[in-house]
Amino acid sequence: MVRTNLDEEKAGYTAPTVTDDATSDYVPAHLRQAPDTGILGKLRGFEEALDRKLGVESHGIARKLPEERDPAYAKWSNQLVMFALWASGTMNLSCFATGFLGWELGIDLRRSILLIVFGTLVGSAVTGWCATMGAPTGLRQVSIFRYSLGWWPTKFLAVFNVVEQIGWSSVGSITGGLALAAVSDGKIGSELGVIIVAVAGFIMSFLGLKVVFQYEKFAWLVFLVIFAVMYGETAKFGNLEAPATAEGSTFSGVALTLFGVVYGSSASWASIVSDFYVEYPVNTPKIKVFVLTTLGICVPTCIGMLLGAVVASALPGNDDWSTQYDSGIGFLVQTMIYPHGFAKFILFLLVLSGVGMNSIAIYSAGLSIQQFARPLAVVPRFIWTSICFVAIILLGLAGRDQLLVYLENFLSLIGYFTTSFFVCLIVEHYLFRRGSYENYDLDAWNDPKRMPIGFAGGVAFACGIVGAVLGMQTTWYTGVLALMIGDFGGDIANELAFLFTLIVYIPARYLELKVVGR
C-alpha cells in the first residue's frame, strides 16, 4: 500500500514504489542515493555492485518494513539462528579466559560455578528481552533506544556502542592471536596472530548479515565438540575441595565483582541484539525470540567460563599448567590437551571462535556509526567497518599482554552502561507505551521532530552513571561505596545504576510527556 500521508512527506520520507515482488525499499529522504557524480554516490554504487555480485549487504540502518523482509526467515531452521548466532559468538577462548577470574579473585570453585551461572543467566535475559523488539519494529537496536532515551542521548549510546564493539573485537582478536601463536610454537607472534584474526572477522562483517548468519549457523556445533573434548580431558583435575582465599566481607566484595563481570559479559549484547533480527517476520513469537536468544548466550557462555574456572582451580597443584598459563591462554590449552598434535588442531579451530565474535561486533559497530548522526548514514557501511577494523587492530595489539586485566575492567564497565539503557527501555515499553507496538510511531524512527527529546532518558542515564561510579570496583578506580565492602572493595555498580536510573526515569518521563508531549 503506497503511503500518501502529508506529515510523512514533510518529515522527509518518500513513499516506496510498489512492485509485484515487494522488494522495494522504503528509505528516508536523507538516505536516498546522491547523484553518481559525487564521491559518496560512487561509493554507494560500488557497494550496490558488491551486493549484486557477492551479496554484500547495502541496506544500512533504514527500517525494514514487513513486506521487505526475506520470507526465508519465517522458516524454523532460520529462526534457530537466533540461538546459533550467539552460541557461535560466545563459546570461545574469551569466555574460557574470563572463567579464571574467580580464582584470580580468591573465590573457590563451587561458588565460582554458582556466580558464573547466575550472573550469566541474568545478563543473558536482559539481552533476550531487548531482542524481542527487533522483529516487531524492523529497527536496529540503537534506533529502538531512541523511543525511550530520546533523540539526543541516543547519540551517546551510538558512540558507546562503537567503543564497546571495538573492544569486544579486540578481545576476540587477542585470544585468537594467542591461540595462533601457540599453534605455531611461537613462529607466529601474538602481534601477527591478532592481525590475522581481526582480518578474518572484518571480511565476514564486510559481506553483511546473511554471510554472518551462514557462518554462525554451523560454527557453534564445531565449538561445542571442541569444548566437550576439553572437558573430558581436564574436568578430572578440577579441585572442588580447595577453600577460598578470600573470607568474610572481603569474599562478599570479590563475589560481587565476579558477578558484575559475568553479568556484563552477557548483558553487553543488549545494545546490538536487534541489529540481527530485522529480517524476521513481525509476528515471530516473542517468547521464542526471548528463549532462543537467552539460551544462545547463557548456555555457551557458561560452557566456556565454567571450563576456565575448573582449569583455574587446578593451577596451584599443577606446575606445568601454571607455567603455561603465565605464557598465555593458547599455550595453556596446548599443554592441557593430549596428544600434542591434536591440541594444536583444537587450538587452530578455536581461533575461528574469535572470528565469529569479531564478525558480530564489527557489523554492529558500523551500523552504530551510521546512527550517530544522519549525515553519517549516507556513507556506506563498509567504510565505517573498515575504520573500525583499523581501531580493533591497534587496540588488540596494545592489550594483548594483559588479557585478564583487560577483560575484567572492560566487561565490568560495559555492564554499567547497559543496565541504565535497559531500565529506560523496559520501563518505557511497559509503563508508558502499555507494552503495545501500536503506541510506537515507527515511521518516525529517524525524525528528531517526532521522537522524544531525551530529557528523561538523558537525566536518568546520567544518574545511573553516578550510581555506577559510586559502586564500581576496577583496577583504575574504586567507588566510595564499593570501598566499604571488604579489603579490596566490591562491585555494586550495576545494582546502583539500576536503582538510580529507575528512580529518576519514571517521574522525569512523566514530566517530559506533560511538558513536551512526546
C-alpha positions as CSV (number, residue, x, y, z in Angstrom):
1,M,0.0,0.0,0.0
2,V,1.5,3.4,-1.0
3,R,1.9,5.9,1.8
4,T,0.5,9.3,1.0
5,N,0.5,10.9,4.5
6,L,1.4,14.5,4.2
7,D,3.0,14.5,7.6
8,E,5.4,11.8,6.4
9,E,6.3,13.8,3.3
10,K,7.1,16.9,5.5
11,A,9.2,14.7,7.7
12,G,11.4,13.9,4.8
13,Y,10.1,10.5,3.8
14,T,9.4,9.2,0.3
15,A,6.8,6.6,-0.4
16,P,8.1,3.3,-1.7
17,T,7.5,2.2,-5.3
18,V,5.2,-0.8,-5.2
19,T,6.3,-3.7,-7.3
20,D,4.9,-7.2,-7.8
21,D,7.7,-8.9,-5.9
22,A,7.5,-6.4,-3.0
23,T,11.3,-5.9,-2.9
24,S,11.3,-2.1,-3.0
25,D,13.0,-0.2,-0.2
26,Y,11.2,2.4,1.9
27,V,14.0,4.9,2.7
28,P,14.1,8.3,4.3
29,A,14.9,11.2,2.0
30,H,18.3,11.8,3.6
31,L,19.3,8.2,2.9
32,R,18.4,8.2,-0.7
33,Q,21.2,7.9,-3.1
34,A,23.1,11.0,-4.2
35,P,24.0,11.6,-7.8
36,D,26.7,9.3,-9.1
37,T,28.9,12.3,-9.8
38,G,29.9,12.7,-6.1
39,I,32.3,10.5,-4.2
40,L,29.6,9.2,-1.9
41,G,27.4,8.3,-4.8
42,K,30.3,6.4,-6.4
43,L,31.0,4.6,-3.1
44,R,27.3,3.6,-2.8
45,G,27.3,2.5,-6.4
46,F,30.3,0.3,-5.6
47,E,28.5,-1.1,-2.5
48,E,25.4,-1.9,-4.6
49,A,27.6,-3.6,-7.2
50,L,29.2,-5.8,-4.5
51,D,25.7,-6.6,-3.2
52,R,24.6,-7.8,-6.7
53,K,27.7,-9.8,-7.3
54,L,28.7,-11.0,-3.8
55,G,25.6,-10.5,-1.7
56,V,27.3,-7.7,0.3
57,E,24.5,-6.1,2.4
58,S,23.8,-2.5,1.3
59,H,20.5,-1.9,3.2
60,G,22.1,0.0,6.1
61,I,20.1,1.4,9.1
62,A,16.8,2.2,7.3
63,R,13.8,0.5,8.9
64,K,12.9,-2.9,7.4
65,L,9.2,-2.8,6.5
66,P,7.2,-6.1,6.9
67,E,6.8,-6.5,3.1
68,E,10.6,-6.0,2.5
69,R,11.7,-8.9,4.7
70,D,13.1,-12.1,3.3
71,P,10.3,-14.8,3.6
72,A,13.1,-17.4,4.3
73,Y,13.4,-16.1,7.8
74,A,10.0,-17.4,8.7
75,K,11.3,-21.0,8.4
76,W,12.2,-22.7,11.7
77,S,15.7,-23.5,10.5
78,N,16.5,-19.8,10.1
79,Q,14.8,-19.0,13.3
80,L,17.1,-21.3,15.1
81,V,19.9,-18.9,14.0
82,M,18.7,-16.8,17.0
83,F,20.4,-19.5,19.2
84,A,23.2,-20.4,16.9
85,L,24.3,-16.8,16.2
86,W,25.1,-16.1,19.8
87,A,26.3,-19.6,20.6
88,S,29.0,-19.3,17.9
89,G,29.9,-15.8,19.1
90,T,30.2,-16.6,22.8
91,M,31.5,-20.1,23.0
92,N,35.1,-19.1,22.6
93,L,38.5,-18.6,24.2
94,S,37.5,-15.2,25.6
95,C,34.8,-16.8,27.8
96,F,37.3,-19.5,28.8
97,A,39.8,-16.8,29.9
98,T,37.1,-15.0,31.8
99,G,36.4,-18.1,33.8
100,F,39.8,-17.7,35.5
101,L,38.7,-14.5,37.2
102,G,37.1,-16.3,40.2
103,W,40.4,-18.0,41.0
104,E,42.3,-14.7,40.5
105,L,39.9,-13.0,43.0
106,G,40.3,-15.8,45.6
107,I,36.9,-17.5,45.1
108,D,36.6,-21.3,45.4
109,L,35.4,-23.4,42.5
110,R,32.0,-24.3,44.0
111,R,31.0,-20.7,44.5
112,S,32.6,-19.6,41.2
113,I,30.3,-22.0,39.4
114,L,27.2,-20.6,41.1
115,L,28.2,-17.0,40.4
116,I,29.0,-17.7,36.8
117,V,25.7,-19.5,36.1
118,F,23.5,-17.0,37.9
119,G,25.3,-13.9,36.6
120,T,25.3,-15.2,33.0
121,L,21.6,-16.1,33.2
122,V,20.6,-12.6,34.4
123,G,22.8,-10.9,31.8
124,S,21.5,-13.1,29.0
125,A,17.9,-12.5,30.0
126,V,18.5,-8.7,29.6
127,T,19.7,-9.2,26.1
128,G,17.0,-11.8,25.3
129,W,14.3,-9.2,26.3
130,C,15.8,-6.5,24.1
131,A,15.9,-9.0,21.2
132,T,12.1,-9.2,21.2
133,M,11.8,-5.7,19.9
134,G,13.7,-6.3,16.6
135,A,11.2,-8.2,14.6
136,P,8.1,-6.1,15.5
137,T,9.8,-2.8,14.7
138,G,12.2,-3.7,11.9
139,L,14.7,-1.3,13.5
140,R,18.3,-1.7,14.6
141,Q,18.9,-1.6,18.3
142,V,20.2,1.9,18.6
143,S,17.2,3.2,16.7
144,I,14.9,1.3,19.1
145,F,16.5,3.0,22.1
146,R,15.5,6.4,20.6
147,Y,11.9,5.8,21.8
148,S,13.0,5.7,25.4
149,L,16.3,7.5,25.8
150,G,15.3,10.1,23.3
151,W,16.9,11.5,20.1
152,W,19.9,13.3,21.6
153,P,21.0,10.9,24.4
154,T,20.9,8.0,22.0
155,K,23.8,9.6,20.1
156,F,25.9,8.9,23.2
157,L,24.7,5.3,23.1
158,A,25.8,5.0,19.5
159,V,29.3,6.2,20.4
160,F,29.4,3.9,23.4
161,N,28.2,1.1,21.2
162,V,31.1,1.6,18.8
163,V,33.6,1.6,21.6
164,E,32.0,-1.5,23.1
165,Q,32.0,-3.5,19.9
166,I,35.6,-2.5,19.0
167,G,36.5,-3.6,22.5
168,W,34.8,-7.0,22.0
169,S,36.5,-7.5,18.7
170,S,39.8,-6.7,20.3
171,V,39.2,-9.3,22.9
172,G,38.4,-11.9,20.2
173,S,41.5,-10.9,18.3
174,I,43.7,-11.1,21.4
175,T,42.5,-14.6,22.4
176,G,42.6,-15.8,18.8
177,G,46.0,-14.3,18.3
178,L,47.4,-16.0,21.4
179,A,46.0,-19.3,20.1
180,L,47.7,-18.9,16.8
181,A,51.0,-18.1,18.5
182,A,50.7,-21.3,20.5
183,V,49.7,-23.4,17.5
184,S,52.8,-22.2,15.6
185,D,55.1,-22.8,18.7
186,G,55.8,-19.0,18.7
187,K,56.7,-18.8,15.0
188,I,53.7,-16.6,14.5
189,G,54.0,-13.9,17.1
190,S,51.0,-12.7,19.0
191,E,51.1,-9.4,17.1
192,L,50.6,-11.2,13.7
193,G,48.0,-13.5,15.3
194,V,45.9,-10.6,16.4
195,I,46.0,-9.1,12.9
196,I,45.1,-12.4,11.2
197,V,42.0,-12.9,13.4
198,A,40.9,-9.3,13.0
199,V,41.2,-9.5,9.3
200,A,39.1,-12.7,9.1
201,G,36.3,-11.1,11.2
202,F,36.4,-8.0,9.2
203,I,35.9,-9.9,5.9
204,M,32.8,-11.6,7.2
205,S,31.3,-8.4,8.6
206,F,32.1,-6.6,5.4
207,L,29.9,-9.1,3.5
208,G,26.9,-8.5,5.7
209,L,24.2,-10.1,7.7
210,K,23.4,-13.2,5.5
211,V,27.1,-14.2,5.4
212,V,27.4,-13.8,9.2
213,F,24.3,-16.0,9.6
214,Q,25.5,-18.7,7.4
215,Y,28.8,-19.0,9.3
216,E,27.3,-18.8,12.8
217,K,24.6,-21.3,11.9
218,F,27.0,-24.2,11.9
219,A,30.2,-22.9,13.7
220,W,28.8,-23.4,17.2
221,L,28.5,-27.2,16.6
222,V,32.2,-27.4,16.0
223,F,33.0,-25.3,19.1
224,L,30.6,-27.5,21.2
225,V,32.5,-30.6,20.2
226,I,35.8,-28.9,21.0
227,F,34.7,-27.8,24.4
228,A,33.3,-31.3,25.1
229,V,36.7,-32.8,24.4
230,M,38.4,-30.2,26.6
231,Y,36.0,-31.0,29.5
232,G,36.7,-34.7,29.0
233,E,40.5,-34.2,29.3
234,T,40.6,-31.6,32.1
235,A,37.5,-31.8,34.3
236,K,39.0,-34.6,36.4
237,F,41.7,-32.1,37.6
238,G,39.2,-29.6,39.0
239,N,39.6,-29.1,42.7
240,L,36.2,-28.7,44.4
241,E,37.8,-29.0,47.8
242,A,40.2,-26.1,47.7
243,P,39.0,-23.4,50.0
244,A,38.6,-19.7,49.0
245,T,41.5,-17.5,49.9
246,A,39.1,-14.6,50.5
247,E,37.0,-14.6,53.6
248,G,34.2,-12.7,55.3
249,S,33.4,-9.3,53.9
250,T,36.3,-9.5,51.6
251,F,34.8,-12.6,50.0
252,S,31.5,-10.8,49.6
253,G,33.2,-8.0,47.8
254,V,35.1,-10.2,45.3
255,A,32.0,-12.3,44.7
256,L,30.1,-9.1,43.8
257,T,32.9,-8.2,41.5
258,L,32.9,-11.5,39.7
259,F,29.1,-11.3,39.3
260,G,29.4,-7.9,37.8
261,V,32.0,-9.1,35.2
262,V,30.0,-12.1,34.2
263,Y,26.7,-10.2,34.0
264,G,28.4,-7.5,31.9
265,S,29.7,-10.2,29.5
266,S,26.2,-11.4,28.6
267,A,24.2,-8.1,29.1
268,S,26.6,-6.2,26.8
269,W,25.0,-7.7,23.7
270,A,21.7,-5.9,24.6
271,S,22.9,-2.8,22.8
272,I,23.2,-4.5,19.4
273,V,21.0,-7.7,19.5
274,S,18.1,-6.4,17.4
275,D,20.6,-5.5,14.6
276,F,20.4,-9.1,13.6
277,Y,16.6,-9.6,13.8
278,V,15.2,-7.0,11.4
279,E,14.6,-9.7,8.7
280,Y,12.4,-11.9,10.9
281,P,8.6,-11.6,10.4
282,V,6.7,-9.2,12.5
283,N,4.6,-12.0,14.0
284,T,7.6,-14.0,15.2
285,P,6.6,-15.2,18.7
286,K,8.2,-13.0,21.3
287,I,8.7,-16.0,23.7
288,K,10.5,-17.9,21.0
289,V,12.8,-14.9,20.4
290,F,13.4,-14.4,24.1
291,V,14.1,-18.1,24.9
292,L,16.4,-18.8,21.9
293,T,18.4,-15.6,22.4
294,T,18.7,-16.1,26.2
295,L,19.8,-19.7,25.9
296,G,22.0,-18.9,22.9
297,I,24.0,-16.6,25.1
298,C,23.7,-18.2,28.5
299,V,24.5,-21.9,27.8
300,P,27.6,-21.4,25.6
301,T,29.0,-18.7,27.8
302,C,28.6,-20.9,30.8
303,I,30.3,-23.8,29.0
304,G,33.3,-21.6,28.3
305,M,33.5,-19.8,31.6
306,L,33.0,-22.9,33.7
307,L,35.7,-24.8,31.9
308,G,38.0,-21.8,32.7
309,A,37.0,-22.0,36.4
310,V,37.7,-25.7,36.5
311,V,41.1,-25.4,35.0
312,A,42.0,-22.4,37.2
313,S,41.2,-24.4,40.3
314,A,43.8,-27.0,39.2
315,L,46.6,-24.5,38.6
316,P,48.0,-24.4,42.2
317,G,48.6,-28.2,42.1
318,N,50.0,-28.4,38.5
319,D,53.3,-26.6,37.8
320,D,53.2,-27.3,34.1
321,W,49.8,-25.7,33.7
322,S,50.7,-22.8,35.9
323,T,53.8,-22.0,33.9
324,Q,52.0,-22.2,30.6
325,Y,49.2,-20.0,31.9
326,D,51.7,-17.3,32.6
327,S,52.8,-17.6,28.9
328,G,49.3,-17.3,27.5
329,I,45.9,-19.0,27.2
330,G,46.8,-20.7,23.9
331,F,49.9,-22.3,25.4
332,L,47.9,-23.5,28.4
333,V,45.3,-25.2,26.1
334,Q,48.1,-26.8,24.2
335,T,49.5,-28.3,27.4
336,M,46.1,-29.4,28.8
337,I,45.1,-31.4,25.8
338,Y,46.6,-34.7,24.7
339,P,48.1,-35.7,22.3
340,H,50.1,-32.7,21.4
341,G,49.2,-32.7,17.7
342,F,45.5,-33.0,18.5
343,A,45.9,-30.0,20.9
344,K,47.3,-27.9,18.0
345,F,44.3,-28.9,15.8
346,I,41.9,-27.8,18.5
347,L,43.7,-24.6,19.0
348,F,43.5,-23.8,15.3
349,L,39.7,-24.4,15.3
350,L,39.3,-22.2,18.4
351,V,40.9,-19.4,16.5
352,L,37.7,-19.4,14.4
353,S,35.6,-18.7,17.6
354,G,37.3,-15.3,17.9
355,V,36.5,-14.7,14.2
356,G,32.8,-15.3,14.9
357,M,32.6,-12.8,17.8
358,N,34.5,-10.3,15.7
359,S,32.1,-10.5,12.8
360,I,29.1,-9.8,15.0
361,A,30.8,-6.9,16.8
362,I,32.3,-5.2,13.7
363,Y,29.0,-5.5,11.8
364,S,27.1,-3.7,14.6
365,A,29.8,-1.1,15.1
366,G,29.4,0.1,11.5
367,L,25.7,0.4,11.9
368,S,26.1,2.4,15.2
369,I,28.3,4.9,13.5
370,Q,25.6,5.5,10.9
371,Q,23.1,6.1,13.7
372,F,25.2,8.7,15.5
373,A,24.2,11.5,13.0
374,R,22.0,11.4,9.9
375,P,24.8,12.7,7.6
376,L,26.9,9.7,8.6
377,A,24.2,7.3,7.4
378,V,24.9,8.4,3.8
379,V,28.4,7.0,4.0
380,P,28.3,3.2,3.0
381,R,28.5,0.8,5.9
382,F,31.7,-0.8,4.6
383,I,33.6,2.5,5.0
384,W,32.8,2.6,8.7
385,T,33.6,-1.1,9.3
386,S,36.9,-0.5,7.6
387,I,37.7,2.3,10.1
388,C,36.6,0.1,13.0
389,F,38.8,-2.7,11.7
390,V,41.9,-0.4,12.0
391,A,41.0,0.6,15.6
392,I,40.5,-3.1,16.5
393,I,44.0,-4.0,15.4
394,L,45.6,-1.1,17.3
395,L,43.7,-1.9,20.5
396,G,44.3,-5.6,20.2
397,L,48.0,-5.1,19.8
398,A,48.1,-2.8,22.8
399,G,46.1,-5.0,25.1
400,R,47.4,-8.5,24.2
401,D,49.9,-8.7,27.1
402,Q,47.3,-8.0,29.9
403,L,44.3,-10.0,28.8
404,L,42.7,-10.8,32.2
405,V,43.0,-7.3,33.5
406,Y,41.6,-6.0,30.2
407,L,38.7,-8.4,30.4
408,E,37.8,-7.7,34.0
409,N,37.7,-4.0,33.7
410,F,36.3,-3.8,30.2
411,L,33.4,-6.2,30.8
412,S,32.5,-4.5,34.1
413,L,32.4,-1.0,32.6
414,I,30.1,-2.0,29.6
415,G,27.7,-3.7,32.0
416,Y,27.2,-0.5,33.9
417,F,26.1,1.4,30.8
418,T,23.9,-1.5,29.5
419,T,22.0,-1.6,32.8
420,S,20.9,2.0,32.6
421,F,19.9,1.7,28.9
422,F,17.9,-1.4,29.6
423,V,16.0,0.2,32.5
424,C,14.9,3.1,30.4
425,L,13.8,0.8,27.5
426,I,11.8,-1.7,29.6
427,V,10.1,1.0,31.7
428,E,9.2,3.0,28.6
429,H,7.7,-0.1,26.9
430,Y,5.6,-1.4,29.7
431,L,4.7,1.7,31.7
432,F,4.4,4.5,29.1
433,R,3.6,2.6,26.0
434,R,1.5,-0.2,27.7
435,G,3.5,-3.0,26.1
436,S,1.9,-2.4,22.7
437,Y,3.8,-1.5,19.5
438,E,0.7,0.3,18.3
439,N,1.8,3.1,20.6
440,Y,5.1,3.5,18.7
441,D,5.3,5.8,15.7
442,L,7.6,3.5,13.8
443,D,7.7,5.8,10.8
444,A,9.3,8.5,13.0
445,W,12.4,6.4,13.8
446,N,14.7,8.9,12.1
447,D,12.9,12.2,12.6
448,P,14.0,14.3,15.6
449,K,10.8,16.4,15.5
450,R,8.7,13.3,16.2
451,M,10.9,11.5,18.7
452,P,11.3,12.1,22.4
453,I,13.8,14.9,23.0
454,G,15.6,12.9,25.7
455,F,15.2,14.9,28.8
456,A,14.1,12.0,30.8
457,G,16.4,9.5,29.3
458,G,19.4,11.8,29.5
459,V,18.9,12.7,33.1
460,A,18.1,9.1,34.2
461,F,21.1,7.8,32.3
462,A,23.4,10.4,33.9
463,C,22.1,9.5,37.4
464,G,22.6,5.8,36.6
465,I,26.3,6.5,35.8
466,V,26.6,8.4,39.0
467,G,25.4,5.3,40.8
468,A,27.8,3.2,38.8
469,V,30.8,5.4,39.7
470,L,29.9,5.2,43.4
471,G,29.7,1.4,43.3
472,M,32.3,0.4,40.7
473,Q,35.4,-1.7,41.5
474,T,38.0,-1.7,38.8
475,T,41.8,-1.6,38.5
476,W,41.7,2.0,37.6
477,Y,39.1,3.2,40.1
478,T,37.1,2.0,43.1
479,G,33.9,3.9,44.1
480,V,33.4,5.2,47.6
481,L,30.6,2.8,48.3
482,A,32.4,-0.1,46.8
483,L,35.4,0.6,49.1
484,M,33.2,-0.2,52.1
485,I,32.9,-3.9,51.1
486,G,35.9,-5.9,52.3
487,D,39.6,-5.3,52.0
488,F,39.6,-4.8,48.2
489,G,36.1,-3.4,47.6
490,G,33.0,-5.0,46.0
491,D,31.4,-4.1,42.7
492,I,27.8,-2.9,43.2
493,A,27.8,-0.6,40.3
494,N,25.2,-2.5,38.3
495,E,22.8,-2.6,41.2
496,L,23.2,1.1,41.9
497,A,22.9,2.0,38.2
498,F,19.6,0.0,38.0
499,L,18.2,1.7,41.1
500,F,19.3,5.3,40.3
501,T,18.0,5.1,36.7
502,L,14.7,3.6,37.7
503,I,14.0,6.2,40.4
504,V,14.8,9.1,38.1
505,Y,13.4,7.9,34.8
506,I,9.7,7.4,35.8
507,P,9.0,10.9,37.2
508,A,11.2,12.5,34.6
509,R,9.4,10.8,31.7
510,Y,6.0,11.8,33.1
511,L,7.2,15.4,33.2
512,E,8.7,15.2,29.7
513,L,5.4,13.9,28.3
514,K,3.4,16.5,30.1
515,V,5.6,19.5,29.0
516,V,6.9,18.4,25.6
517,G,4.2,15.9,24.6
518,R,6.4,13.2,23.1
